[in-house]
């Protein structure tokens, strides 16, 4: 299949604290191999409008750090999505929230998580195209808890069960002309090998890139 969709994935390599990009980058390239050409980088300098221009999808697997991004990089990513680009944030990729403007872009903010455990994932919006051919699955992962932006109308696509309650595991919304998708699972490589999660990720990436 001719892969006409280009994606840029950003993460941390040698300086990762909790979520190294090494290994995850290979999984992303494999998962999207037939549909999207994924370029992986640890260079935040790629967050410039001219560098983002060739891509239809930006994938965030960035690390939780305290240092905020410079305004010009924040502006470049906001502009990329607002003008029609897709954003797929995976697990710790929500760490872009350290800049309040990007927290608004993401629609939700990570607050904390209980210890890693087995998490059953159920489908909440089976008729959404992102959930096409996605069956319920179970992963061992960190059960992230979130606070949502009341000014962003977000669609919760899937939920995970933990401590007798259900919590958001995937959501999507529009931002300007662009689409944003967040997927909560992704702490360890085993999650990316789960077939249910792989299908969800492919659909999410294609949806965000307006190819689904």
MDAnalysis code that builds the backbone (N, CA, C; Angstrom):
import MDAnalysis as mda
import numpy as np

u = mda.Universe.empty(636, n_residues=212, atom_resindex=np.repeat(np.arange(212), 3), trajectory=True)
u.add_TopologyAttr("name", ["N", "CA", "C"] * 212)
u.add_TopologyAttr("resid", np.arange(1, 213))
u.add_TopologyAttr("resname", ["UNK", "UNK", "UNK", "UNK", "UNK", "UNK", "UNK", "UNK", "UNK", "UNK", "UNK", "UNK", "UNK", "UNK", "UNK", "UNK", "UNK", "UNK", "UNK", "UNK", "UNK", "UNK", "UNK", "UNK", "UNK", "UNK", "UNK", "UNK", "UNK", "UNK", "UNK", "UNK", "UNK", "UNK", "UNK", "UNK", "UNK", "UNK", "UNK", "UNK", "UNK", "UNK", "UNK", "UNK", "UNK", "UNK", "UNK", "UNK", "UNK", "UNK", "UNK", "UNK", "UNK", "UNK", "UNK", "UNK", "UNK", "UNK", "UNK", "UNK", "UNK", "UNK", "UNK", "UNK", "UNK", "UNK", "UNK", "UNK", "UNK", "UNK", "UNK", "UNK", "UNK", "UNK", "UNK", "UNK", "UNK", "UNK", "UNK", "UNK", "UNK", "UNK", "UNK", "UNK", "UNK", "UNK", "UNK", "UNK", "UNK", "UNK", "UNK", "UNK", "UNK", "UNK", "UNK", "UNK", "UNK", "UNK", "UNK", "UNK", "UNK", "UNK", "UNK", "UNK", "UNK", "UNK", "UNK", "UNK", "UNK", "UNK", "UNK", "UNK", "UNK", "UNK", "UNK", "UNK", "UNK", "UNK", "UNK", "UNK", "UNK", "UNK", "UNK", "UNK", "UNK", "UNK", "UNK", "UNK", "UNK", "UNK", "UNK", "UNK", "UNK", "UNK", "UNK", "UNK", "UNK", "UNK", "UNK", "UNK", "UNK", "UNK", "UNK", "UNK", "UNK", "UNK", "UNK", "UNK", "UNK", "UNK", "UNK", "UNK", "UNK", "UNK", "UNK", "UNK", "UNK", "UNK", "UNK", "UNK", "UNK", "UNK", "UNK", "UNK", "UNK", "UNK", "UNK", "UNK", "UNK", "UNK", "UNK", "UNK", "UNK", "UNK", "UNK", "UNK", "UNK", "UNK", "UNK", "UNK", "UNK", "UNK", "UNK", "UNK", "UNK", "UNK", "UNK", "UNK", "UNK", "UNK", "UNK", "UNK", "UNK", "UNK", "UNK", "UNK", "UNK", "UNK", "UNK", "UNK", "UNK", "UNK", "UNK", "UNK", "UNK", "UNK", "UNK", "UNK", "UNK", "UNK", "UNK", "UNK"])
u.atoms.positions = np.array([
    [0.845, -1.197, 0.000],
    [0.000, 0.000, 0.000],
    [0.877, 1.243, 0.000],
    [0.499, 2.203, -0.820],
    [1.247, 3.454, -0.894],
    [0.898, 4.327, 0.305],
    [1.863, 4.592, 1.139],
    [1.613, 5.371, 2.359],
    [1.798, 6.853, 2.054],
    [0.701, 7.541, 1.820],
    [0.770, 8.951, 1.497],
    [0.704, 9.833, 2.738],
    [0.286, 9.261, 3.850],
    [0.170, 10.036, 5.088],
    [1.503, 10.017, 5.825],
    [2.000, 11.188, 6.151],
    [3.251, 11.319, 6.894],
    [2.936, 11.740, 8.325],
    [3.570, 11.111, 9.283],
    [3.370, 11.449, 10.696],
    [4.718, 11.688, 11.363],
    [4.737, 12.621, 12.310],
    [5.922, 12.889, 13.118],
    [5.604, 12.509, 14.555],
    [6.415, 11.617, 15.131],
    [6.223, 11.174, 16.512],
    [7.375, 11.702, 17.366],
    [7.026, 12.307, 18.497],
    [8.016, 12.932, 19.374],
    [8.029, 12.268, 20.743],
    [9.221, 11.898, 21.202],
    [9.378, 11.319, 22.525],
    [10.762, 11.587, 23.068],
    [11.074, 10.987, 24.219],
    [12.381, 11.161, 24.854],
    [13.158, 9.844, 24.774],
    [14.441, 9.952, 24.459],
    [15.295, 8.779, 24.368],
    [16.180, 8.651, 25.620],
    [17.434, 9.078, 25.557],
    [18.369, 8.870, 26.669],
    [17.992, 9.645, 27.929],
    [17.233, 10.725, 27.784],
    [16.897, 11.550, 28.944],
    [15.520, 11.250, 29.497],
    [14.908, 10.127, 29.120],
    [13.582, 9.773, 29.622],
    [13.639, 9.434, 31.109],
    [12.651, 9.898, 31.853],
    [12.571, 9.625, 33.289],
    [11.690, 8.408, 33.557],
    [10.516, 8.377, 32.954],
    [9.544, 7.311, 33.214],
    [9.173, 6.516, 31.955],
    [9.213, 7.166, 30.785],
    [8.680, 6.549, 29.580],
    [9.649, 6.730, 28.408],
    [10.652, 5.871, 28.308],
    [11.607, 5.993, 27.197],
    [10.935, 5.722, 25.859],
    [11.347, 6.494, 24.856],
    [10.770, 6.372, 23.527],
    [11.361, 5.191, 22.761],
    [12.582, 4.789, 23.129],
    [13.227, 3.659, 22.465],
    [12.370, 2.404, 22.643],
    [12.077, 1.739, 21.580],
    [11.202, 0.568, 21.617],
    [9.783, 0.947, 21.251],
    [9.267, 1.977, 21.879],
    [7.935, 2.482, 21.531],
    [7.950, 3.017, 20.106],
    [9.047, 3.684, 19.729],
    [9.148, 4.215, 18.363],
    [9.026, 3.096, 17.333],
    [9.670, 1.959, 17.603],
    [9.594, 0.829, 16.679],
    [8.173, 0.266, 16.612],
    [7.499, 0.218, 17.762],
    [6.120, -0.273, 17.784],
    [5.204, 0.643, 16.965],
    [5.388, 1.942, 17.088],
    [4.567, 2.875, 16.321],
    [4.765, 2.678, 14.817],
    [6.014, 2.554, 14.411],
    [6.287, 2.342, 12.993],
    [5.662, 1.035, 12.502],
    [5.700, 0.000, 13.350],
    [5.136, -1.293, 12.956],
    [3.609, -1.232, 12.896],
    [2.993, -0.632, 13.905],
    [1.530, -0.570, 13.971],
    [0.954, 0.158, 12.762],
    [1.597, 1.245, 12.354],
    [1.081, 2.053, 11.253],
    [1.697, 1.685, 9.899],
    [2.449, 0.616, 9.842],
    [3.303, 0.304, 8.700],
    [2.571, 0.306, 7.362],
    [1.310, -0.112, 7.332],
    [0.593, -0.221, 6.064],
    [-0.189, 1.034, 5.695],
    [-0.307, 1.977, 6.626],
    [-1.179, 3.128, 6.387],
    [-0.508, 4.493, 6.533],
    [0.436, 4.591, 7.461],
    [1.046, 5.886, 7.765],
    [2.557, 5.713, 7.884],
    [3.291, 6.616, 7.263],
    [4.752, 6.619, 7.366],
    [5.139, 7.468, 8.578],
    [5.601, 6.816, 9.639],
    [5.894, 7.490, 10.896],
    [7.390, 7.774, 11.024],
    [7.727, 9.056, 11.202],
    [9.094, 9.453, 11.499],
    [9.178, 9.749, 12.990],
    [10.108, 9.129, 13.688],
    [10.240, 9.311, 15.132],
    [11.461, 10.170, 15.450],
    [11.298, 11.061, 16.430],
    [12.379, 11.967, 16.793],
    [12.319, 12.306, 18.273],
    [13.461, 12.691, 18.812],
    [13.521, 13.207, 20.166],
    [13.842, 14.692, 20.173],
    [13.762, 15.304, 19.007],
    [14.144, 16.706, 18.832],
    [12.928, 17.621, 18.909],
    [12.795, 18.342, 20.015],
    [11.693, 19.290, 20.169],
    [11.822, 20.466, 19.203],
    [12.990, 20.622, 18.621],
    [13.189, 21.669, 17.633],
    [12.352, 21.456, 16.383],
    [11.784, 20.263, 16.224],
    [10.904, 19.994, 15.093],
    [9.573, 20.715, 15.219],
    [9.299, 21.258, 16.399],
    [8.049, 21.987, 16.610],
    [8.173, 23.402, 16.056],
    [8.258, 23.466, 14.745],
    [8.248, 24.723, 14.011],
    [7.275, 24.550, 12.851],
    [6.584, 25.624, 12.503],
    [5.558, 25.509, 11.475],
    [6.105, 24.952, 10.172],
    [7.290, 25.390, 9.770],
    [7.836, 24.921, 8.496],
    [8.242, 23.446, 8.552],
    [8.646, 22.970, 9.745],
    [9.017, 21.562, 9.885],
    [7.797, 20.665, 9.983],
    [6.715, 21.161, 10.573],
    [5.491, 20.372, 10.724],
    [4.661, 20.333, 9.447],
    [4.903, 21.270, 8.561],
    [4.076, 21.436, 7.359],
    [3.900, 20.161, 6.518],
    [4.939, 19.315, 6.348],
    [4.754, 18.137, 5.483],
    [3.885, 17.041, 6.112],
    [3.602, 17.152, 7.400],
    [2.929, 16.070, 8.105],
    [1.429, 16.313, 8.247],
    [0.681, 15.199, 8.275],
    [-0.755, 15.271, 8.534],
    [-1.089, 14.847, 9.958],
    [-0.118, 14.251, 10.643],
    [-0.358, 13.741, 11.992],
    [0.864, 13.969, 12.868],
    [0.622, 14.442, 14.085],
    [1.673, 14.578, 15.082],
    [1.331, 13.640, 16.233],
    [2.274, 12.770, 16.599],
    [2.078, 11.804, 17.684],
    [2.942, 12.211, 18.866],
    [2.313, 12.391, 20.002],
    [3.036, 12.794, 21.211],
    [3.210, 11.613, 22.165],
    [4.475, 11.281, 22.449],
    [4.815, 10.339, 23.514],
    [5.853, 11.012, 24.417],
    [5.652, 12.289, 24.627],
    [6.606, 13.112, 25.361],
    [6.622, 12.769, 26.845],
    [7.727, 13.101, 27.492],
    [7.956, 12.763, 28.894],
    [7.434, 13.851, 29.823],
    [7.050, 13.440, 31.016],
    [6.653, 14.403, 32.042],
    [7.893, 15.114, 32.592],
    [8.001, 16.392, 32.272],
    [9.068, 17.235, 32.796],
    [8.453, 18.558, 33.232],
    [9.167, 19.296, 34.051],
    [8.638, 20.549, 34.586],
    [8.815, 21.722, 33.626],
    [9.856, 21.667, 32.817],
    [10.173, 22.792, 31.955],
    [9.123, 22.967, 30.857],
    [8.586, 24.160, 30.737],
    [7.584, 24.440, 29.717],
    [8.248, 24.634, 28.358],
    [7.483, 24.398, 27.319],
    [7.989, 24.623, 25.966],
    [7.995, 26.110, 25.657],
    [8.961, 26.559, 24.858],
    [8.972, 27.969, 24.440],
    [7.705, 28.315, 23.667],
    [7.317, 29.566, 23.744],
    [6.067, 30.020, 23.130],
    [5.999, 29.714, 21.639],
    [7.128, 29.844, 20.931],
    [7.099, 29.622, 19.491],
    [6.819, 28.165, 19.142],
    [7.276, 27.225, 19.978],
    [6.995, 25.808, 19.732],
    [5.543, 25.480, 20.064],
    [5.042, 26.072, 21.131],
    [3.634, 25.897, 21.477],
    [2.754, 26.427, 20.348],
    [3.080, 27.621, 19.871],
    [2.313, 28.230, 18.799],
    [2.329, 27.400, 17.529],
    [3.464, 26.792, 17.239],
    [3.580, 25.977, 16.027],
    [2.666, 24.760, 16.093],
    [2.616, 24.099, 17.249],
    [1.760, 22.920, 17.381],
    [0.281, 23.304, 17.381],
    [-0.049, 24.392, 18.057],
    [-1.434, 24.871, 18.058],
    [-1.880, 25.206, 16.636],
    [-1.020, 25.884, 15.896],
    [-1.340, 26.264, 14.534],
    [-1.484, 25.035, 13.638],
    [-0.604, 24.055, 13.829],
    [-0.639, 22.824, 13.051],
    [-2.004, 22.146, 13.166],
    [-2.496, 22.021, 14.402],
    [-3.781, 21.353, 14.613],
    [-4.937, 22.246, 14.169],
    [-4.901, 23.511, 14.548],
    [-5.994, 24.424, 14.212],
    [-6.208, 24.538, 12.709],
    [-5.147, 24.371, 11.943],
    [-5.244, 24.485, 10.484],
    [-5.637, 23.173, 9.810],
    [-5.836, 22.120, 10.601],
    [-6.313, 20.871, 10.022],
    [-5.464, 19.651, 10.297],
    [-4.332, 19.799, 10.978],
    [-3.486, 18.660, 11.311],
    [-4.100, 17.814, 12.418],
    [-3.640, 16.577, 12.522],
    [-4.125, 15.681, 13.571],
    [-3.130, 15.566, 14.703],
    [-3.638, 15.426, 15.913],
    [-2.808, 15.182, 17.098],
    [-3.257, 13.888, 17.752],
    [-2.340, 12.954, 17.890],
    [-2.579, 11.713, 18.624],
    [-1.626, 11.691, 19.808],
    [-2.165, 11.837, 21.005],
    [-1.361, 11.787, 22.226],
    [-1.543, 10.418, 22.868],
    [-0.436, 9.759, 23.183],
    [-0.454, 8.399, 23.713],
    [0.110, 8.383, 25.123],
    [-0.694, 7.926, 26.073],
    [-0.297, 7.754, 27.468],
    [0.364, 9.019, 28.010],
    [1.674, 8.964, 28.273],
    [2.398, 10.111, 28.819],
    [2.507, 11.265, 27.830],
    [2.062, 11.049, 26.593],
    [2.061, 12.129, 25.610],
    [1.198, 13.303, 26.031],
    [0.352, 13.082, 27.024],
    [-0.467, 14.164, 27.562],
    [0.374, 15.144, 28.369],
    [1.647, 14.818, 28.569],
    [2.541, 15.682, 29.337],
    [2.735, 17.050, 28.702],
    [2.309, 17.214, 27.467],
    [2.326, 18.538, 26.854],
    [1.490, 19.528, 27.658],
    [0.690, 19.012, 28.581],
    [-0.183, 19.837, 29.422],
    [0.591, 20.838, 30.277],
    [1.901, 20.694, 30.365],
    [2.671, 21.639, 31.185],
    [2.573, 23.064, 30.664],
    [2.216, 23.198, 29.407],
    [1.866, 24.515, 28.854],
    [0.351, 24.604, 28.828],
    [-0.217, 25.611, 29.467],
    [-1.670, 25.672, 29.598],
    [-2.380, 25.709, 28.245],
    [-1.751, 26.304, 27.244],
    [-2.366, 26.342, 25.919],
    [-2.485, 24.930, 25.327],
    [-1.478, 24.102, 25.570],
    [-1.515, 22.736, 25.069],
    [-2.435, 21.863, 25.907],
    [-2.588, 22.191, 27.190],
    [-3.566, 21.488, 28.021],
    [-4.963, 21.703, 27.465],
    [-5.245, 22.924, 27.007],
    [-6.539, 23.208, 26.389],
    [-6.688, 22.433, 25.082],
    [-5.612, 22.334, 24.315],
    [-5.630, 21.581, 23.067],
    [-5.971, 20.116, 23.323],
    [-5.397, 19.543, 24.363],
    [-5.599, 18.132, 24.687],
    [-6.981, 17.851, 25.247],
    [-7.599, 18.842, 25.862],
    [-8.946, 18.679, 26.380],
    [-9.031, 18.086, 27.769],
    [-7.955, 17.503, 28.263],
    [-7.924, 16.904, 29.591],
    [-6.545, 17.020, 30.181],
    [-6.466, 16.902, 31.496],
    [-5.186, 17.048, 32.196],
    [-4.956, 15.856, 33.122],
    [-3.766, 15.261, 33.014],
    [-3.390, 14.165, 33.910],
    [-3.230, 14.695, 35.330],
    [-3.814, 13.950, 36.305],
    [-3.725, 14.363, 37.695],
    [-2.825, 13.440, 38.524],
    [-3.037, 12.129, 38.397],
    [-2.231, 11.149, 39.150],
    [-2.602, 9.762, 38.627],
    [-1.909, 8.734, 39.135],
    [-2.325, 7.375, 38.795],
    [-2.000, 6.412, 39.926],
    [-2.917, 5.477, 40.216],
    [-2.627, 4.367, 41.124],
    [-1.584, 3.445, 40.488],
    [-1.110, 2.428, 41.224],
    [-0.066, 1.533, 40.693],
    [-0.510, 0.792, 39.425],
    [0.473, 0.424, 38.619],
    [0.246, -0.357, 37.417],
    [-0.506, -1.637, 37.755],
    [-1.495, -1.969, 36.937],
    [-2.310, -3.154, 37.193],
    [-3.003, -3.586, 35.913],
    [-3.736, -4.679, 35.970],
    [-4.485, -5.165, 34.821],
    [-5.751, -4.331, 34.651],
    [-5.963, -3.828, 33.436],
    [-7.085, -2.923, 33.185],
    [-7.945, -3.438, 32.033],
    [-9.169, -3.859, 32.310],
    [-10.098, -4.208, 31.229],
    [-10.595, -2.926, 30.557],
    [-10.556, -2.892, 29.235],
    [-11.002, -1.740, 28.460],
    [-12.325, -2.091, 27.781],
    [-13.341, -1.262, 27.972],
    [-14.619, -1.481, 27.301],
    [-14.923, -0.326, 26.352],
    [-15.729, -0.621, 25.347],
    [-16.094, 0.364, 24.325],
    [-17.294, 1.172, 24.805],
    [-17.189, 2.484, 24.750],
    [-18.296, 3.348, 25.152],
    [-19.050, 3.917, 23.947],
    [-18.343, 4.165, 22.847],
    [-18.968, 4.716, 21.642],
    [-18.725, 3.763, 20.469],
    [-19.457, 2.644, 20.406],
    [-19.188, 1.638, 19.370],
    [-19.468, 2.115, 17.956],
    [-20.255, 3.164, 17.804],
    [-20.596, 3.635, 16.461],
    [-19.633, 4.699, 15.924],
    [-18.698, 5.125, 16.762],
    [-17.708, 6.090, 16.271],
    [-16.720, 5.361, 15.381],
    [-16.277, 6.015, 14.319],
    [-15.389, 5.350, 13.355],
    [-14.054, 4.946, 13.957],
    [-13.610, 5.632, 14.991],
    [-12.365, 5.231, 15.656],
    [-12.510, 3.855, 16.291],
    [-13.735, 3.477, 16.667],
    [-13.949, 2.208, 17.356],
    [-14.314, 1.081, 16.394],
    [-14.251, 1.332, 15.087],
    [-14.574, 0.312, 14.098],
    [-13.638, -0.895, 14.229],
    [-14.215, -2.053, 14.400],
    [-13.490, -3.323, 14.531],
    [-12.609, -3.394, 15.779],
    [-12.842, -2.518, 16.740],
    [-12.115, -2.572, 18.008],
    [-12.964, -3.343, 19.014],
    [-12.444, -4.455, 19.492],
    [-13.126, -5.273, 20.494],
    [-12.590, -4.931, 21.884],
    [-13.381, -5.171, 22.928],
    [-12.871, -4.965, 24.295],
    [-11.579, -5.760, 24.501],
    [-10.652, -5.190, 25.247],
    [-9.378, -5.856, 25.484],
    [-8.883, -5.526, 26.892],
    [-7.851, -6.219, 27.311],
    [-7.270, -6.011, 28.641],
    [-5.772, -5.791, 28.506],
    [-5.263, -4.780, 29.216],
    [-3.834, -4.497, 29.220],
    [-3.352, -4.299, 30.653],
    [-2.076, -4.512, 30.861],
    [-1.458, -4.172, 32.143],
    [-0.852, -2.790, 31.975],
    [-1.389, -1.812, 32.714],
    [-0.968, -0.439, 32.465],
    [-1.226, 0.422, 33.698],
    [-0.834, 1.691, 33.574],
    [-1.050, 2.656, 34.652],
    [-2.434, 3.289, 34.504],
    [-3.274, 3.216, 35.528],
    [-4.625, 3.776, 35.437],
    [-4.633, 5.287, 35.671],
    [-4.385, 6.024, 34.603],
    [-4.339, 7.484, 34.700],
    [-5.710, 8.059, 35.083],
    [-5.661, 9.104, 35.913],
    [-6.857, 9.869, 36.272],
    [-6.721, 11.268, 35.669],
    [-7.835, 11.820, 35.228],
    [-7.805, 13.082, 34.494],
    [-8.791, 14.110, 35.053],
    [-8.505, 15.354, 34.736],
    [-9.432, 16.453, 34.951],
    [-9.713, 17.048, 33.574],
    [-10.996, 17.171, 33.218],
    [-11.343, 17.622, 31.871],
    [-11.619, 19.114, 31.822],
    [-11.302, 19.695, 30.657],
    [-11.554, 21.103, 30.408],
    [-13.044, 21.288, 30.123],
    [-13.766, 22.055, 30.954],
    [-15.212, 22.199, 30.759],
    [-15.579, 22.951, 29.496],
    [-14.608, 23.609, 28.868],
    [-14.879, 24.399, 27.674],
    [-14.634, 23.623, 26.378],
    [-14.175, 22.371, 26.502],
    [-13.929, 21.530, 25.336],
    [-14.955, 20.396, 25.330],
    [-15.688, 20.266, 24.249],
    [-16.678, 19.192, 24.132],
    [-15.963, 17.940, 23.643],
    [-15.726, 17.015, 24.551],
    [-14.953, 15.804, 24.270],
    [-15.851, 14.580, 24.240],
    [-15.576, 13.666, 23.312],
    [-16.296, 12.400, 23.225],
    [-15.437, 11.296, 23.821],
    [-15.924, 10.677, 24.893],
    [-15.218, 9.549, 25.503],
    [-15.503, 8.307, 24.672],
    [-14.474, 7.716, 24.102],
    [-14.621, 6.579, 23.199],
    [-14.564, 5.232, 23.909],
    [-13.730, 5.135, 24.942],
    [-13.540, 3.874, 25.663],
    [-13.222, 4.189, 27.123],
    [-13.473, 3.210, 27.972],
    [-13.238, 3.369, 29.405],
    [-12.502, 2.144, 29.942],
    [-11.753, 2.337, 31.019],
    [-11.130, 1.199, 31.694],
    [-11.758, 1.032, 33.073],
    [-11.770, -0.208, 33.541],
    [-12.352, -0.511, 34.849],
    [-11.250, -0.600, 35.894],
    [-11.453, 0.079, 37.007],
    [-10.472, 0.055, 38.087],
    [-11.165, 0.415, 39.394],
    [-10.934, -0.375, 40.427],
    [-11.528, -0.131, 41.746],
    [-13.049, -0.011, 41.690],
    [-13.665, -0.819, 40.835],
    [-15.114, -0.862, 40.775],
    [-15.777, 0.267, 40.022],
    [-14.960, 1.128, 39.360],
    [-15.515, 2.239, 38.589],
    [-14.901, 2.251, 37.194],
    [-15.533, 3.020, 36.315],
    [-15.015, 3.172, 34.960],
    [-14.444, 4.569, 34.777],
    [-13.284, 4.625, 34.094],
    [-12.553, 5.875, 33.889],
    [-12.204, 6.024, 32.414],
    [-12.042, 7.246, 31.909],
    [-11.749, 7.456, 30.486],
    [-10.428, 6.801, 30.058],
    [-10.498, 6.044, 28.950],
    [-9.313, 5.405, 28.374],
    [-8.977, 5.957, 27.003],
    [-9.933, 6.617, 26.361],
    [-9.702, 7.204, 25.037],
    [-10.755, 8.265, 24.788],
    [-10.337, 9.379, 24.187],
    [-11.305, 10.420, 23.852],
    [-10.864, 11.167, 22.602],
    [-11.790, 11.930, 22.044],
    [-11.496, 12.726, 20.859],
    [-12.335, 13.997, 20.852],
    [-11.841, 14.997, 20.162],
    [-12.584, 16.235, 19.935],
    [-11.927, 16.986, 18.792],
    [-12.603, 17.992, 18.314],
    [-12.042, 18.835, 17.269],
    [-11.429, 20.089, 17.875],
    [-10.423, 20.616, 17.189],
    [-9.762, 21.842, 17.621],
    [-9.523, 22.664, 16.373],
    [-10.301, 23.711, 16.186],
    [-10.232, 24.436, 14.929],
    [-10.617, 23.507, 13.795],
    [-9.758, 23.404, 12.778],
    [-10.000, 22.499, 11.659],
    [-9.398, 21.118, 11.893],
    [-8.708, 20.944, 13.017],
    [-8.014, 19.695, 13.283],
    [-8.744, 18.777, 14.232],
    [-8.193, 17.581, 14.379],
    [-8.752, 16.564, 15.269],
    [-7.705, 16.126, 16.285],
    [-8.167, 15.917, 17.513],
    [-7.307, 15.473, 18.609],
    [-7.840, 14.149, 19.139],
    [-6.940, 13.184, 19.342],
    [-7.299, 11.913, 19.968],
    [-6.299, 11.636, 21.079],
    [-6.813, 11.205, 22.231],
    [-5.934, 10.786, 23.326],
    [-6.224, 9.329, 23.660],
    [-5.166, 8.525, 23.790],
    [-5.261, 7.126, 24.195],
    [-4.490, 6.945, 25.491],
    [-5.170, 6.505, 26.539],
    [-4.538, 6.401, 27.854],
    [-3.508, 5.281, 27.965],
    [-3.745, 4.058, 27.434],
    [-2.752, 2.992, 27.593],
    [-1.448, 3.302, 26.857],
    [-0.354, 2.703, 27.322],
    [0.913, 2.866, 26.613],
    [2.138, 2.954, 27.500],
    [2.026, 2.492, 28.765],
    [3.173, 2.615, 29.667],
    [4.317, 1.678, 29.291],
    [3.979, 0.476, 28.823],
    [5.023, -0.496, 28.531],
    [4.797, -1.135, 27.155],
    [5.851, -1.753, 26.632],
    [5.813, -2.256, 25.271],
    [4.736, -3.311, 25.059],
    [4.418, -4.092, 26.090],
    [3.412, -5.145, 25.942],
    [2.060, -4.580, 25.519],
    [1.751, -3.366, 25.946],
    [0.481, -2.750, 25.570],
    [0.402, -2.561, 24.059],
    [1.514, -2.158, 23.445],
    [1.530, -1.896, 22.006],
    [1.466, -3.171, 21.177],
    [1.611, -4.327, 21.813],
    [1.525, -5.600, 21.112],
    [0.126, -6.213, 21.214],
    [-0.750, -5.582, 21.982],
    [-2.125, -6.061, 22.125],
    [-2.907, -5.743, 20.848],
    [-3.522, -6.750, 20.250],
    [-4.186, -6.562, 18.957],
    [-5.351, -5.581, 19.036],
    [-6.088, -5.613, 20.141],
    [-7.187, -4.670, 20.305],
    [-6.691, -3.235, 20.355],
    [-5.584, -3.040, 21.060],
    [-5.024, -1.695, 21.162],
    [-4.414, -1.257, 19.835],
    [-3.812, -2.183, 19.121],
    [-3.239, -1.843, 17.818],
    [-4.313, -1.348, 16.854],
    [-5.467, -2.037, 16.850],
    [-6.540, -1.596, 15.966],
    [-7.052, -0.224, 16.372],
    [-7.180, -0.013, 17.682],
    [-7.612, 1.292, 18.186],
    [-6.629, 2.383, 17.775],
    [-5.349, 2.095, 17.882],
    [-4.342, 3.097, 17.551],
    [-4.342, 3.429, 16.061],
    [-4.441, 2.418, 15.205],
    [-4.495, 2.665, 13.764],
    [-5.690, 3.541, 13.427],
    [-6.857, 3.173, 13.953],
    [-8.061, 3.958, 13.685],
    [-7.918, 5.387, 14.191],
    [-7.342, 5.537, 15.382],
    [-7.184, 6.864, 15.985],
    [-6.268, 7.739, 15.127],
    [-5.156, 7.159, 14.659],
    [-4.229, 7.915, 13.833],
    [-4.847, 8.321, 12.507],
    [-5.561, 7.402, 11.871],
    [-6.204, 7.707, 10.600],
    [-7.309, 8.744, 10.786],
    [-8.057, 8.623, 11.868],
    [-9.125, 9.583, 12.145],
    [-8.548, 10.976, 12.349],
    [-7.508, 11.072, 13.168],
    [-6.908, 12.370, 13.441],
    [-6.345, 12.988, 12.164],
    [-5.824, 12.137, 11.273],
    [-5.254, 12.619, 10.009],
    [-6.303, 12.801, 8.919],
    [-7.568, 12.629, 9.275],
    [-8.696, 12.749, 8.339],
    [-8.573, 11.790, 7.162],
    [-8.182, 10.565, 7.485],
    [-8.085, 9.517, 6.472],
    [-9.014, 8.357, 6.795],
    [-9.926, 8.571, 7.745],
    [-10.887, 7.544, 8.152],
    [-12.249, 8.204, 8.337],
])
